[in-house]
Amino acid sequence: MFTGIIEELGRIAALEKHAAGAKIRIGARLVTEGTHEGDSIAVNGVCLTALDVRPDSFTADVSQETLDRSTLGRLKTGARVNLERAVTPATRLGGHIVQGHVDARGKFLAAVPGGDFWTVRVAFPREIGQYLVYKGSVAVEGISLTIANLGADHFEIAVIPKTWQLTNLSTLGTGDEVNLEADVIAKYVERILLYGRAPEESITIEKLAKLGFVK
């Protein structure tokens, strides 16, 4: 589990694709401190298992499912990536609960400067729209962000100078794909409501008419 507070901006040192997925090496110095083989590190919001951990890099195996779901397979050598180590029980939860399980790929539409801040607009696919709410949380490239404006197919976020400097948002261009993870709480609520509802409890026009709501 992660908080969406990025610790370091790393670089893709190597990306080797094969039939069942890919192996990547990521250059980094901060997140490798205290990290052991088998620990989790989020790369652009994707939870990966760190292997061959060195002072200045680590590798990770990426499954085909992860390549299909996220943007990792589209990255080139030298690309900047957001890095965060998994939380510990003593970690302050400065962002929100981020699992590192990408739900979909969105598109970076624009970044409009306003003083020291930036308004970033991101398009999202229909399948995650029900989980996004005004003033709610969303992870973009693994960054915990708050939705400041919500449209039918896009949302806007206000980015503070620190986040702009520390993450890869400043490197993105119009049309670039980004990893999106909706708030897990919203997904659990939806599942509880759908799974726990008996057929006779379903709302229908006939039931509404019987109760006097429809004439």
Buried (B, 14 or more C-beta within 10 A) or exposed (E): BBBBBBBBBBBBBEBEEEEEBBBBBBBBEEBBEEBEEEBBBBBBBBBBBBBEBEEEBBBBBBEBEBBEBBBBBEBEEEBBBBBBBBBEEEEEBEBBBBBBBBBBBBBBBBBEEEEEBBBBBBBBEEEBBEBBBEEBBBBBBBBBBBBBEBEEEBBBBBBEEEBBEBBBBBEBEEEBBBBBBBBBEBBEEEEEEEEEEEEEEEEEEEEEEEEEEEE
